[in-house]
Amino acid sequence: MRISIGERVKFNQEVKFYGEGTIEIKDDCYFGHKIGGGYKNSIIEIQARNKNSEIIINENVAMNNGVFICANKKITIMNNCLIGRNVTLMDHNGHGIKSEERRTYEGTAKSIYRRKCLVRE
């Protein structure tokens, strides 16, 4: 696994990194919140499953507790995104549908690229 963490990144919640791929966290990102609900029991898990998997979290991204991000291919979160509590982002369906495929087939994957986050005032 290759992990790159930018400047002024703050971890307020336990964050676990798994997998064999690349995880890149750019500057000014914020992980977890003390008053966001489920504080100490809602870890954040970031998983780049295989050696070709990529997760890129761009600048000024903030996420609440209990977030799960899992890439089989590629997930990109662009600048200034806010991610709420207990959100799951996966670019694949995890495994095959047939019972004999559940442990041998990774399922189908398509990259996630969120270019603009919606903000309501």
Long-range contacts (C-beta under 8 A, 24 or more apart in sequence): 1-48, 6-59, 13-39, 13-40, 13-42, 13-43, 13-44, 13-65, 14-40, 14-43, 14-44, 15-43, 15-44, 15-45, 15-46, 16-43, 16-44, 16-45, 16-46, 17-46, 17-47, 17-48, 18-45, 18-46, 18-47, 18-48, 18-49, 19-47, 19-48, 19-49, 19-50, 19-53, 19-71, 20-48, 20-49, 20-50, 20-51, 20-53, 21-48, 21-49, 21-50, 21-51, 21-52, 21-53, 21-54, 21-55, 21-71, 22-48, 22-53, 22-54, 22-55, 23-48, 23-54, 23-55, 23-57, 24-54, 24-55, 24-56, 24-57, 25-57, 26-56, 26-57, 26-58, 26-59, 26-61, 27-59, 27-60, 28-59, 28-60, 29-57, 29-59, 29-60, 29-61, 29-62, 30-61, 30-62, 30-63, 31-62, 31-63, 32-63, 32-64, 32-65, 33-64, 33-65, 36-64, 36-65, 36-85, 37-64, 37-65, 37-85, 38-65, 38-66, 38-85, 38-86, 39-65, 42-66, 42-85, 42-86, 44-68, 45-69, 45-70, 47-71, 49-106, 50-106, 63-87, 71-112, 72-106, 72-107, 72-109, 73-109, 73-110, 73-111, 74-111, 74-112, 74-113, 75-111, 75-112, 75-113, 76-111, 76-112, 76-113, 76-114, 77-114, 78-113, 78-114, 78-115, 78-116, 78-117, 80-117, 81-114, 81-117, 82-117, 82-119
